[in-house]
Amino acid sequence: MAPAYGLSAYDRWSEYDRIDIPVLCLRGAESDLLLADTENRCATAGRVRWW
């Protein structure tokens, strides 16, 4: 799914994969700011320790 603001080529996963610190994610069940698919990918990407 392309972002609503039209930046379909916006991809920062390589940078995200280099994060090596704990990450806290607060997401509302009906959030349209952070999609559930994106949250799930963040939780399994790279070396991030998901808290």
C-alpha positions as CSV (number, residue, x, y, z in Angstrom):
1,M,0.0,0.0,0.0
2,A,1.5,3.4,-1.0
3,P,1.5,6.2,1.5
4,A,-1.5,8.6,1.3
5,Y,0.9,11.5,0.6
6,G,2.2,10.0,-2.6
7,L,5.7,9.0,-1.7
8,S,5.5,5.4,-3.0
9,A,9.3,5.1,-3.3
10,Y,9.9,6.2,0.3
11,D,11.7,3.2,1.8
12,R,13.8,3.5,5.0
13,W,13.9,-0.1,6.1
14,S,17.7,-0.3,5.6
15,E,18.2,2.5,8.1
16,Y,15.6,1.0,10.4
17,D,17.4,-2.3,10.3
18,R,20.6,-0.6,11.7
19,I,18.9,0.6,14.9
20,D,20.4,-1.3,17.9
21,I,18.4,0.2,20.8
22,P,15.1,-0.7,22.5
23,V,12.1,0.8,20.7
24,L,8.7,1.5,22.3
25,C,5.8,1.6,19.9
26,L,2.4,2.9,21.1
27,R,-0.3,2.3,18.4
28,G,-4.0,2.7,18.7
29,A,-6.1,-0.2,17.5
30,E,-7.7,2.0,14.8
31,S,-4.7,4.1,14.0
32,D,-4.2,5.3,10.4
33,L,-0.9,7.0,11.2
34,L,0.9,3.7,11.8
35,L,-0.6,0.8,10.0
36,A,-0.7,-2.6,11.6
37,D,1.4,-4.1,8.8
38,T,4.1,-1.5,9.4
39,E,4.0,-2.2,13.1
40,N,4.4,-5.9,12.6
41,R,7.3,-5.3,10.2
42,C,9.0,-3.0,12.7
43,A,8.7,-5.7,15.4
44,T,10.5,-8.3,13.3
45,A,13.1,-6.1,11.5
46,G,16.8,-5.9,12.1
47,R,18.2,-5.9,15.5
48,V,15.5,-3.8,17.2
49,R,14.5,-5.1,20.7
50,W,10.7,-4.5,20.7
51,W,9.4,-3.5,24.1
